[in-house]
Amino acid sequence: MFTVMVLVFVLGYTAIALEHPLRLDKAASALLIGVITWAAYILFSHEILNLGFNAEWVKGISHNPVHFVKEELEHHLVEISEILFFLLGAMTIVEVVDRHGSFRIITDKIKTTNKVKLLWIFSVLTFFMSAALDNLTTTIVMLALLRKVIDDKETRWMYAAMVVLASNAGGAWSPIGDVTTIMLWIGEQITAQNIIIKLIIPSLISMLVPVIVMSFVLKGHVTTPELTSNEENDEEKVSKREQNILFILGVGSLLFVPIFKTVTHLPPYMGMLLGLGNIWLATEIMHRNKSSQFRKKYSVIGILKHVDVATVFFFLGILTAVAALQSAGHLSLLAGWLNDNLGNIYVINLAIGILSAIVDNVPLVAGAMGMYDIANPDTVQAGSYIANFVQDGNFWEFLAYCAGTGGSILIIGSAAGVAAMGIEKIDFIWYFKRISILALIGYLSGALTYYLMFGL
């Protein structure tokens, strides 16, 4: 049954990849593999746990396998819920700002329709925004902007894919830009100042190489969407002052999330919900004297009906399935195999980065953190193999880069990619054919840059 769990995950993953040919919504496939993997785990828990791949079970914390698996599920549910509430809060804030036409403050300043110029504008803007916010929030914001600038679906998919690459690259060099860098920062494997200094150039290279390649491929101009008469009338009702207020509130709420986390030590989703509460209150006060029809369309309650809940369910299913593999011990077994068979820290991290395109990078990084202790610099000889594992050592820095950018190789390999896939309905096969090689080239280019700068 241990092997069957992997088989179920692979079959579900294949169904997600072939969503369009099979005409099966990916959210349904994701939910099914999430539930079935956990059902297999708990029904055969005694057999699976006695294989000895779950470290907590081996320690003898609990002797009831069913009770133990339920506790594991509850533990993972907390972490998964944090991501889902964060995603739901961010999507709602962006949808409120978008519905009120507030993003026109930015899109009106983008005068060019040249495809190459737009590519550079969105890629560079995304790269630095994701370092200040995080790659998931930035992707949601940039996708909302793309819809205001690009009308053609296929062209918008291409830009959305490049946004995913740029947001993951931007998140890798910031201590708050990606879940994995946050984990390493909190775990004290890296320091904020050092990760910025060491990884900004490799991360920039991993973004620039695909953009440069695409600059030679893209030709001509984009077609911009035209407002319908109803939309024009709606935006006349929302005053310029109200648009400005909501833009400042929305962007300010997103930017405040990492500050809130640093000050209060509460999870990021709490800061996101605080921002949603503020913008909700502001719209209620702003529209309280307007017609009921207007309030129905522009209130947060009305806008919530248009938030893409299917994307949230997709996230839930994928993260739940990966959590089952992590809890049963599949991922720790994989991490141990990499350590035993590869040996070289750079090869190990490169493999983790590529694997993170298939399964979630969070449990892979957690596995690596569990395998290696932070070495004491006072007792380690400079230049030795163990020196790579001191705080800010090459292993931890390169792990942050690889885990952060490797997920771009497949659309399903990162939170940003999953969000783009859900919001823009990007086809897995389309991304694989057109973007995966570009993402891999960028990933390897940044990795080579890091190795040339610090590995030698």
N, C-alpha and C positions, 0 to 999 in steps of 0.2 A: 504493500500500500504506500510505502515511502516513495517508490518509483511512480506509482499511479498519480500521486499528487503533481509530480513534474509533468506527466503526460497530460493531465487535465489543463495545467497552465499553458503548455505548448499548444494544445488544440484550441483553447480559448484565445490565445495570442494570435494564432493563425486566423481565426474567425474575425478578430478585430482588424487584422491586416487586409483581409479579403472582404471587408464590410460592403463595398459597392458591388462587386461581382455576386456575392451571396445575397445581397439586399437584406442584410441583418444589421440593425443599428448596433454600433459598438458598445453602447451603454448596456444593452441587454447581455451581450457576451461577457462583458467585464463583471457584471453583477453575478452571473452564473458561475464563472470560475472562482470568484471571491467566496461564494457560499459553498460550492462543491468541494473546494480544497480544504476548507475548515471542517466540513462535514466528514470528509475522509479522515482528517486528522483526529477528530474527537472519537469517531466510531472505532478507529483502530489505534487509539492513543497508547495503549499499553504496548503494543507491538512496535510502534514508531519511536516512542520515548526510550524504550529499552535498547534501541540501537546506540544510544549514548551520544547523539549529536547535539542535544540541547544541554548547554552547560548548567543552567539553573536546575534542571531535573537531576542531573548527575550529582549536584551538590546536596541533594536530598532535602530540598526545602519543602516538598510535598510528596506524599506517598500515594495520593489518589490521582490517577492519571486524568480522569474526566474533569475533576475539580481544577487540576493544574492547567489543562488546556483552556478551560473557561476563564481562568485568571489571566492567562496569556492573551486571549482575545480581548478581554476588558482593557488590559494594558495597552494593546495596539489601538483599540478603539479611541482611547484618549488622544493619542498622537494623530490618528487619522482625522478625528473630529476637529482638531486644531487647524489642520490644513483645509478642511472643507469649509469651516466657518470663516477662515481667512479668505478663501476663494470667493465664497458667497458674498461676504462684505465688500470685497474689492470690486467684484462684478456689478454689484448694486450701486456703489458709489459712482463708478464709471458710467453706468447706464443712466443715472440721474443727471450727471453733468452733460452727457451726450444728448439726452432727451431735451434739455433746455437750450441746446445749441451753443453751449459754453465753449466747446472745443474749437469753435470758429475763431476764437481769439488766436489760436495757433495756426489752424488751417488757412485762414485768410492771409497769413504772412508767408505761406508757401505759395509763391506765385508761379514757380516753374512746373511744367508738365513733362519735362525731359526725364526719361526713365532712369538714366544713369545718375543725374543730379539728385533725383528723389531717392535713389538707392543709397547714396552717400549720406544724404540728410537723415534718413530714417535709421540707418545703421549706426552712425556716429552718435546720434541723439539717444538711441536705445542703449548703446554700450555704456555711456556715462550715467544715464538715468537708472539702469539696473544696479549700478554700484551704490547709488544713493538710496534707492528704494529696495527692490529685490527683483529677481528675474521674472517671477510670476506676475507681480503687480504691474511691472513695466510692460510686459507683453500684453496684458489686458488693456492698458491705456493706449499703447501703440496700435493695437488692432482697431480700436475705436476711431483713432485718427485716420488709419488707412481707409476705412469705409467712407470717410468724408472726402478723400482725395482721389481714390481709384474706384472706378465703376466696374470694370471687367473682372469677373470672378477669377479666371485663370491667372491674370496678371497680379491680382491682389493676393492670391495664394503664394506666388513667388516672393512678393515683398514680405508677407507674413512669415514665410519660412526663413527669410534672411533676418527678420526681427527675432526669431527664436535663436538663431546662431549668435546674433549680437548680444541678446539679453543673457544667454548662458555664459558667453565670454566675459561680459561686463560683471556678472555676478561672481565669477571665479576669483577676481583679485580684490574683492571687498569682503571684510569680515561679516557684513550683514547682507551681502548680495545673493547668497544661496544658502539653503538649509545645511548643506555639508560644511561650508566655511563657518557658519554659525556654530555647528557642532564642534569643529576643531578649535574654534576660538574659545568657546565656553570650556572645552576640555583642556585648555591651556597647551595644546600641541603647537599652536601658532599664536603670534601676537598681531594686533591690528596693524601697527605701523610696518612691521616686517612683511606681512603678506601683501600689502599694497606696493611696497617698494620692489619686492622680488617678482610679483606675478603680473604687474600691469603691462609690461612689455610683451611677455609671452601671450597673455590673453588678447592684447591688441593685435598681435600678429595672427592669432587664430581667427579673429574677426576680419582683418584686412585682406587676407589671402582669398577667401571666398568672394569678398566684395570686389576685389580687383579682377578676378576671373569673370564674375558676372558683368562687370563693366564693359568687357569685350563682347559679351553675348547679347545684352539688352540693346535694342535699337528703337528709335522713334520716341513717341510721346504717349502718355497715358490718357485715357478718357475719364473725365471727372463726372461724378454723378450730378444730375440736375434735380433741384428741389421741385416737388409737385406743388401745385397751388395751395393745397391744404397745409403742407409743411411751411410754405412761405407765410401763410396767414398765422400759423401757430407761432412762428418765431417773431412775428410782429407783436403778438400778445405778450411774449416774454421780453421784457425790456432789456436794454443793453446793460443797465445797472444790475439787474437780477442775474444776467449771464455772467457778469464779472464777479459778482459775489459768490455764485455757485462754483465758478472755476477756481477761485482762490480757496474756498472751503474744501472743494474736492481734492485738489492737488496738495493743499496744506495738510489735509487729513492723511493722505498717503505718505507724505514726507515725515509726518509726525510719528508714524508707527515705530520706526527704529529708535527714535528718541524716547518714546513712551516705554519701550521695552528696556532700554538702558537704565532709565530712571526708576521704574517700578519693579523690574525683573519679572514682570508678568509676560506670558506668551504673546507673540506678535498679533494673534487673532483678537486679543482683547483691545489692543490699540486700534485695529481695523474696525471693530464693532463700536468703539468710542467715536471714531470718525463718522461711521454710518449714523449713529445716534444724533450727532451734531448736525449733519446735513439733512437728516429727516426732520429734526426740530425746525431748522431754518426754512425748509420748504413749506412746512405746515403754517408757520407764521407769515411767510411771504405770500402765500396763496389763499389765506383764510377769508379774504373779502371778495374773491373772484367766483365766477359761476361754478356750479356743481359739476358741469361737464368738463370745464377746464381743470378743476381739482382732480377729477377722476383720471384724467390723462396724465397730469404732471405731478401728482402726489407719489410718494414712495410706494404706497400700497398699490397704486395702479401700475407703476413701473415694475414692481416685483413680479407681476404676471408675465412680463416679457423677458425676465432673466432666464438664461439658458440652464434650466435645472438638470437637463440630460447630461451636461458636462459635469455637474456635481456628482451625479450617480456614476458616471464613467470613472471619475477619480476614486470614488468610494470602492467600486469593484476592483480596480487595478491595485490600489493600495492594500485592500483587504487580502487579495490573492498573494501579493508579495509578502505581506506580513505572515501568512500561513507558512510560506516557504522559509521565512526567517525563523519563525518559532519552532518549526519541526527540525530545523538544523541544516536544511539544504544549502543556505547561503554561507553559513560558517564552514561547512564542508568544502564548499567552493573556494572560500578564502584560504583555508588551510592548504588546499591542493595547489593554489597559486603560489603560496609561500614555499611549499616543499619542492615544487617542480620548476619554478622560474628562478628564485633565489635573488636575482638582481633587482634592486629597489625601483629602478626606472622601468624595467620590463613588467614588474608586478603592477605598478601604478598605471602603465599604459593599458594593460589587460583589464584592470578595474574600470578604467574610463570607457573602454569599448563594451564591457559587460553592462555598464550602467545605461547603455543605450537599449538594453534588452530588459533588465530588471531595474528597480529603483536604486538610485545611487546612495540613498540614505542607509539602508541596511548593509550595503557593501562597505561604506566608510565606517559604519559602526563595527563591522567585523574586523576591519583593519586596525581600528583603535583598540579593539579587544585583544588582538593578537600581539601587539607591541606595546611595551611600556615606554613612557617618556624617559630617555636616558639622562643621567645626572652629568652635566658638563664637567663637573669637578673631578669625576672619576673616569672620564672617557678620554682616550688619547686622540688628539686632533688628527683627522685624516683617516681614522679607522672606520670600519663598517658600522659600528655601533654609534659613531658620531652623527650618522644620518638621522638618528631617532631622538636627538636632544630637542628641546623646544626650539622651533623655527629651523629644525634640521631639514635637509633636502627631501627626506621621505615624506614628511607632513606637508611641506609646501607643494611638492609635485603631486601629492594625493589630492590636494585642494584644486589644483589646476585640472587634473585628469578627470576627477569625479564631476567637476563643474561644467566642463566643456564637452566631455565624451558623450553625454546624453543627447547632444545635437545630431548625432549620426543617424538616429531614427526619430521620427516625430513623436513616438511614444516614450522616448528615453528620458524626458525631463518634464517637470511640472509646467514649464513654459510651453513645451511642445504639445503636451496633452491639452492645455488650455486653448492653444491655437487650433488644434485638431477639433476640439469641441465647438468653439465659437465660430470658426470659419468653415467647419465641415470639410477640412482638408483630408484628402484620401491618402491612406497609408502608402499604397503602391505608388501614387503620384510623387509623394515626397521621397520615397526610396529611389525612384528612377532619376529624379531631377536634382535632389539636394544632398542625398547621403554621401556621395563621392566628394562633393564640395566640402561638406562638414568634416569628413575624414581627413581631407587634405589640410584644412585649416587646423584641425586638432593635432595632426602630426607636425605641422609647421611650428605651432606654438610650443609643442613638446620639445622639438629639436632646438628651438630658441632658448628654452630654459636650460637644456642640457649643455649647450655651448656657453651659456652665461655662467652657470653655477656647477654643472655636473663634472666638468673637466678639472 
